[in-house]
Amino acid sequence: MSEPLVAMELPRWADPESVFVSRHDRDDHAFWLDAGPDAADGWSWIGAGESESDPDVVRAIACQSVSAPPWPAGRFRGGWVGWLGYDDAAERTGAPARFDERMPRQRWLRVAEFFAFDHGTGRVWAVGPADRVGALAEEFSRIVPVEETPPPAARAAASSRHAPTEYAGLIERCREAIRAGDAYQLCLTTRFEVDAVVDPLDAYRRLRAATPAHHGGLVRTGEVALASASPERFLEVDAGTVRTRPIKGTRPRGADAETDAALAEELLANEKERAENVMIVDLMRNDLSRVCEAGSVGVDGLLQVESYPAVHQLVSTVSGRLEPGVTVGDLLAAAFPAGSMTGAPKLSAMTILHDLEGGPRGAFAGCFGWVGADGALDLAMVIRSIVVHPGGAYVGAGGGITWRSDASAEVAEVGIKARGPLAALGADLPPGW
């Protein structure tokens, strides 16, 4: 990572999907951070790397405190790409945790060569050491378009950790905990398992085609992989400012324009959804205040509806000015796991959920993305995601429970969230979901 990287602009555009399939479809350690198919703005980054033997190196990086020097190829200038799992983060906070041994608790790829795609301008750069960018440019010139999205996967059965009636019962136990004053809100999750041989690249290509998102991605390392169509940015650090954009509140898209608009309006007006979102905003304000300058934490956007192919989401934005010397590890200790995936108060919520959920979350409800060697970072929540492991894959899904939650509506919301990732695996929701 010590060798300076240079960026060489390339003479033509190529679709990121074609680049990944052509160059990295069989690499042991490869990544594709994806702005989405046909994206009109944002950045994608594609490359390969080496598994980082000491993840604490990433945590020790000082968060970027000032604007970086001019650089044409986007905010990622080399560093690490990977994920952090929920369970390890819960344990670090002092909450009880279970672990899924099929998936590393965290995994980072050390990256020094990649391609950067600016979807807003249609420009591409090869990034690497000075003695390598010419070879990267030559390899890029040989990229050819890939075939259309892979055909549907062979049909596979999905099983759920909890039956719908059992999950509904857990919702009532959440409400009991809220009534007792042990929590204000609880993000109750479950897991859907698929026992089949899964090609993570094919699964991700199907997932992104059906449910594109601005923070999609595929990180493959050895026998495991994370494929995500995440709509939720967790943490972004840029020039000393940290931002988080929690999502709380979901509605399905309507079958026609009138119904669709009505569902979005109902989401925005729903008292329960608004209360849930505001509670998480307050929690994230508190988390960021632990590493930000006094008085700098504020709410930049509150209760904004964002629409995606499958769902409407209620989103808010919180930001603050980082104190000097804050490291990536300090920031994670303050804010991770994300409040949108725990509830409030955070430690009490995680303890209650550990007892109710009865199993690990693994990579689901964690975060993934990039951490730059210069201290900039962009991490998304691991939601709407597929975790591939030896022997199969799993999809996590859940929802925020408040005192006014309706069990049948919450069960239906879990099904809405899990349907897309399961379909990319060739699986239907189990009966009742």
C-alpha positions in Angstrom: 0.0 0.0 0.0 3.0 2.3 0.4 3.7 2.6 -3.4 1.9 5.6 -4.8 -1.0 4.9 -7.1 -1.7 6.8 -10.3 -4.9 7.0 -12.3 -4.9 6.7 -16.1 -8.0 7.7 -18.0 -9.1 5.2 -20.6 -10.3 6.1 -24.0 -13.7 4.3 -23.9 -16.4 3.3 -21.6 -17.2 -0.4 -20.8 -20.1 -1.6 -18.7 -18.8 -2.6 -15.2 -20.6 -5.9 -15.4 -18.7 -6.8 -18.6 -15.4 -5.8 -16.9 -16.0 -7.9 -13.8 -17.2 -11.0 -15.7 -14.3 -10.7 -18.2 -11.4 -10.1 -15.7 -12.5 -11.4 -12.3 -15.1 -14.1 -12.7 -12.7 -16.8 -11.3 -10.4 -14.7 -9.1 -10.2 -16.0 -5.5 -10.4 -12.5 -4.0 -12.3 -9.9 -6.1 -14.7 -7.1 -5.6 -17.3 -5.1 -7.5 -18.7 -2.0 -5.7 -21.7 -1.1 -7.9 -23.7 2.0 -8.5 -26.3 -0.2 -10.3 -27.2 -1.1 -13.8 -27.8 1.9 -16.0 -26.8 4.3 -13.2 -26.9 7.9 -14.2 -24.6 9.0 -11.4 -22.3 7.6 -8.7 -19.2 5.5 -9.0 -18.4 1.8 -9.4 -15.0 0.2 -8.5 -13.9 -3.2 -9.7 -10.7 -5.1 -9.0 -9.0 -7.9 -7.1 -6.9 -7.9 -4.0 -5.2 -10.0 -1.3 -6.9 -11.1 1.9 -5.7 -8.8 4.7 -4.0 -10.9 7.4 -4.4 -8.3 10.1 -7.8 -6.6 10.1 -6.7 -4.3 12.9 -4.6 -2.5 10.3 -7.9 -1.1 8.9 -9.2 -0.1 12.2 -6.0 1.8 13.0 -6.4 4.1 9.9 -7.0 7.7 11.0 -10.2 9.1 9.5 -9.7 11.6 6.7 -9.6 15.1 8.4 -9.1 17.5 5.4 -9.9 17.6 1.8 -7.8 15.2 -0.3 -5.5 16.6 -3.1 -7.2 16.6 -6.6 -7.7 13.2 -8.0 -9.9 12.4 -11.1 -10.9 8.8 -10.4 -13.4 9.1 -7.5 -13.0 9.1 -3.8 -11.5 5.6 -3.4 -7.8 5.9 -4.0 -6.7 2.4 -2.9 -7.0 0.8 0.5 -9.3 -2.0 1.5 -12.6 -3.5 0.4 -14.6 -5.9 2.5 -17.2 -6.4 5.2 -17.7 -6.4 9.0 -20.2 -8.9 10.5 -22.9 -8.0 13.0 -22.1 -10.6 15.6 -18.5 -9.5 16.1 -19.5 -5.9 16.4 -22.2 -6.8 19.0 -19.7 -8.7 21.1 -17.3 -5.7 21.0 -20.0 -3.5 22.6 -20.5 -6.0 25.4 -23.7 -7.6 24.1 -24.0 -11.4 24.0 -23.3 -12.9 20.6 -23.5 -16.1 18.6 -21.2 -16.8 15.6 -21.7 -18.5 12.2 -18.5 -20.4 11.6 -19.3 -20.7 7.9 -18.5 -17.0 7.4 -15.6 -15.0 8.6 -16.5 -12.4 11.3 -14.8 -9.8 9.1 -12.9 -9.8 5.9 -10.9 -7.1 4.1 -9.1 -7.3 0.7 -6.0 -5.2 0.4 -6.4 -3.4 -3.0 -3.8 -1.7 -5.1 -5.1 -2.2 -8.7 -8.6 -1.5 -9.9 -10.9 0.3 -12.4 -12.9 3.3 -11.4 -16.2 4.1 -13.3 -17.8 7.6 -13.2 -21.4 6.9 -14.2 -22.2 10.6 -14.3 -19.7 11.4 -17.0 -19.2 8.0 -18.6 -15.4 8.1 -17.9 -13.2 5.2 -16.7 -9.8 5.1 -15.1 -7.2 2.4 -14.5 -5.7 2.8 -11.1 -2.5 1.2 -9.9 1.2 1.6 -9.4 2.9 3.6 -12.2 4.5 0.5 -13.6 1.2 -1.4 -13.9 -1.4 1.1 -15.2 -0.3 0.6 -18.8 -0.9 -3.1 -18.5 -4.3 -2.6 -16.9 -5.2 -0.2 -19.7 -4.2 -2.9 -22.3 -6.3 -5.5 -20.5 -9.3 -3.2 -20.4 -9.0 -2.6 -24.2 -9.8 -6.3 -24.7 -13.0 -6.3 -22.7 -16.0 -7.5 -24.7 -19.7 -7.1 -23.7 -21.1 -10.0 -21.7 -24.2 -11.9 -22.4 -27.5 -10.8 -20.9 -28.3 -11.5 -17.2 -27.8 -15.2 -16.4 -30.9 -17.3 -16.8 -33.0 -18.1 -13.7 -31.3 -20.3 -11.2 -32.4 -23.9 -10.8 -35.3 -24.0 -8.4 -34.2 -24.4 -4.8 -36.2 -24.7 -1.5 -35.8 -22.0 1.2 -36.2 -22.7 4.8 -36.7 -20.0 7.5 -35.3 -19.8 11.0 -38.7 -18.9 12.2 -42.1 -19.8 10.9 -44.3 -16.7 10.3 -46.5 -17.5 13.4 -43.3 -17.9 15.5 -42.0 -14.6 14.2 -45.3 -12.9 15.0 -45.0 -14.3 18.6 -41.5 -12.8 18.8 -43.0 -9.5 17.8 -45.3 -9.7 20.8 -42.4 -10.4 23.0 -40.7 -7.3 21.6 -43.8 -5.3 22.6 -43.7 -6.8 26.1 -40.0 -5.6 26.4 -41.1 -2.2 25.2 -44.0 -2.0 27.6 -41.6 -3.0 30.4 -39.4 -0.1 29.5 -36.4 -2.2 28.4 -36.4 -0.8 24.9 -38.1 1.8 22.7 -37.6 0.0 19.5 -36.2 -3.4 18.4 -35.0 -4.5 15.0 -36.2 -8.1 15.0 -34.6 -10.3 12.2 -34.8 -13.8 10.9 -32.9 -15.9 8.3 -33.8 -17.8 5.2 -31.5 -20.7 4.2 -31.0 -22.2 0.7 -29.1 -25.5 0.5 -27.7 -25.5 -3.0 -24.6 -24.9 -5.0 -24.5 -21.2 -5.6 -22.4 -19.2 -8.1 -22.2 -15.8 -6.3 -21.5 -13.9 -9.5 -24.5 -15.3 -11.3 -26.7 -14.7 -8.1 -25.4 -11.1 -7.9 -26.1 -10.4 -11.5 -29.7 -11.6 -11.2 -30.1 -9.6 -7.9 -28.9 -6.3 -9.4 -31.0 -6.7 -12.5 -34.2 -7.2 -10.4 -33.5 -4.8 -7.5 -30.8 -2.3 -8.4 -29.4 -0.1 -5.7 -26.9 2.7 -5.4 -24.7 0.7 -2.9 -24.8 -2.7 -4.5 -21.8 -4.9 -4.5 -20.1 -8.3 -4.7 -17.1 -9.2 -2.5 -15.8 -12.8 -3.1 -13.0 -14.2 -1.1 -12.2 -17.9 -1.2 -15.3 -20.1 -0.6 -17.5 -17.3 0.7 -19.0 -14.2 -0.9 -21.3 -11.3 -0.1 -23.7 -10.1 -2.8 -25.8 -7.1 -1.9 -28.3 -4.7 -3.4 -28.2 -2.4 -0.4 -30.1 0.9 -0.5 -28.7 2.1 2.9 -25.5 4.0 3.3 -24.2 3.4 6.9 -21.1 5.5 7.2 -19.3 7.9 4.9 -16.2 9.9 5.9 -15.1 12.7 3.6 -12.7 15.6 4.6 -13.4 15.3 8.3 -17.2 15.0 8.0 -19.0 11.7 8.8 -22.6 11.0 7.5 -25.0 8.2 8.1 -28.3 7.6 6.3 -30.5 5.3 8.4 -33.6 3.6 6.8 -36.6 2.9 8.9 -40.0 2.5 7.2 -40.8 0.3 4.2 -43.7 -0.1 1.8 -44.0 -2.2 -1.4 -44.3 -0.5 -4.8 -47.7 -0.3 -6.2 -49.0 -2.1 -9.3 -49.9 1.2 -11.0 -48.9 4.9 -10.6 -51.9 5.8 -8.5 -51.5 3.0 -6.0 -47.7 3.5 -5.9 -48.1 7.1 -5.0 -50.7 6.3 -2.3 -48.3 3.8 -0.7 -45.5 6.4 -0.6 -47.8 9.0 0.9 -49.0 6.5 3.5 -45.5 5.6 4.4 -44.6 9.2 5.0 -47.7 9.9 7.0 -47.7 6.7 9.1 -47.2 7.6 12.8 -45.5 4.4 13.7 -43.0 4.6 10.9 -42.2 8.2 11.6 -41.7 7.5 15.3 -39.4 4.5 14.5 -37.3 6.6 12.1 -37.0 9.5 14.5 -35.9 7.2 17.3 -33.1 5.8 15.2 -32.1 9.3 14.1 -31.8 10.3 17.8 -29.7 7.1 18.4 -27.4 7.9 15.5 -27.0 11.5 16.7 -25.9 10.1 20.1 -23.5 7.6 18.5 -21.8 10.2 16.3 -21.5 12.7 19.1 -19.1 10.3 20.8 -16.5 11.0 18.0 -17.6 14.4 16.7 -16.9 17.9 17.8 -19.4 19.3 20.3 -22.3 21.0 18.6 -21.4 19.7 15.1 -23.9 16.8 14.9 -27.0 17.7 13.0 -29.9 16.3 10.9 -29.4 17.1 7.3 -32.6 15.4 6.0 -35.5 14.0 8.0 -38.2 11.5 6.9 -37.5 11.5 3.1 -39.1 8.9 0.9 -36.7 7.1 -1.5 -38.2 4.7 -4.0 -36.5 1.6 -5.4 -37.9 -1.0 -7.8 -39.3 -3.2 -5.1 -40.0 -0.8 -2.2 -40.4 2.7 -0.9 -38.1 3.6 2.1 -38.2 6.3 4.7 -34.7 7.7 5.0 -33.0 10.4 7.2 -29.5 11.8 7.1 -27.3 12.7 10.2 -23.8 14.2 10.0 -21.1 15.6 12.2 -17.5 17.0 12.2 -15.1 14.3 13.5 -12.7 15.2 16.3 -9.0 15.3 15.3 -7.3 11.9 15.5 -10.4 9.7 15.3 -9.6 6.3 13.7 -11.7 4.0 11.8 -11.8 1.7 14.8 -13.0 4.6 17.0 -15.8 5.4 14.6 -16.9 1.8 14.4 -16.8 1.5 18.2 -19.1 4.5 18.5 -21.6 3.6 15.7 -21.4 -0.1 14.8 -23.6 -2.1 14.8 -25.9 0.5 13.2 -28.9 1.6 15.2 -31.2 0.9 12.3 -30.3 -2.8 12.8 -30.4 -2.9 16.6 -33.0 -0.6 18.1 -32.8 1.7 21.1 -31.3 1.8 23.6 -28.6 -0.1 21.6 -27.0 -2.4 24.2 -30.3 -3.3 25.8 -31.9 -3.9 22.3 -29.0 -6.2 21.2 -29.3 -8.2 24.4 -33.0 -8.7 24.0 -32.7 -9.6 20.4 -30.0 -12.2 21.1 -32.5 -14.1 23.3 -35.3 -13.7 20.8 -33.7 -14.5 17.5 -32.0 -17.7 18.6 -29.1 -17.7 16.1 -26.3 -15.6 14.6 -26.9 -12.9 12.0 -23.4 -13.3 10.5 -22.6 -10.8 7.8 -26.2 -9.8 7.6 -26.9 -6.5 9.5 -23.2 -5.8 9.3 -21.6 -3.4 6.8 -19.5 -3.6 3.7 -17.7 -1.2 1.3 -14.3 0.5 1.2 -11.9 2.1 3.6 -9.2 4.2 1.9 -5.6 4.3 2.9 -6.1 8.1 3.1 -8.8 7.7 5.8 -11.9 8.3 3.6 -14.5 5.5 3.7 -17.9 4.5 2.4 -19.7 1.6 4.1 -23.3 0.4 3.3 -25.5 -1.8 5.4 -25.7 -5.5 4.6 -29.4 -5.7 3.8 -31.2 -7.0 0.8 -28.2 -9.3 0.5 -27.1 -12.9 -0.2 -24.4 -14.5 1.9 -22.8 -17.4 0.0 -20.9 -20.1 2.0 -19.8 -23.7 1.4 -23.0 -25.7 0.9 -25.4 -22.9 0.2 -26.5 -19.4 1.0 -28.6 -17.4 3.4 -30.7 -14.2 3.3 -31.4 -12.1 6.4 -34.4 -9.9 6.8 -36.3 -8.1 9.6 -38.0 -5.0 10.6 -38.2 -2.4 13.4 -40.8 -3.2 16.1 -42.4 -0.5 18.2 -45.2 -0.6 20.7 -47.7 0.2 17.9 -46.4 -2.5 15.5 -49.0 -4.7 13.8 -47.7 -8.3 13.7 -49.3 -9.2 10.4 -47.9 -6.1 8.7 -44.4 -6.8 10.1 -44.4 -10.4 8.9 -45.4 -9.1 5.4 -42.6 -6.6 5.5 -40.0 -9.3 6.1 -41.3 -11.2 3.1 -41.1 -8.1 0.9 -37.4 -7.6 1.9 -36.4 -11.2 1.5 -38.2 -12.0 -1.8 -35.7 -10.3 -4.2 -32.5 -11.9 -2.8 -34.2 -15.3 -2.6 -35.5 -15.0 -6.2 -31.9 -14.4 -7.3 -31.1 -17.8 -5.7 -34.0 -19.5 -7.5 -36.0 -19.8 -4.3 -39.4 -18.8 -3.2 -40.4 -17.5 0.2 -41.5 -20.4 2.5 -45.2 -20.7 3.0 -46.8 -17.9 5.0 -44.2 -15.3 4.4 
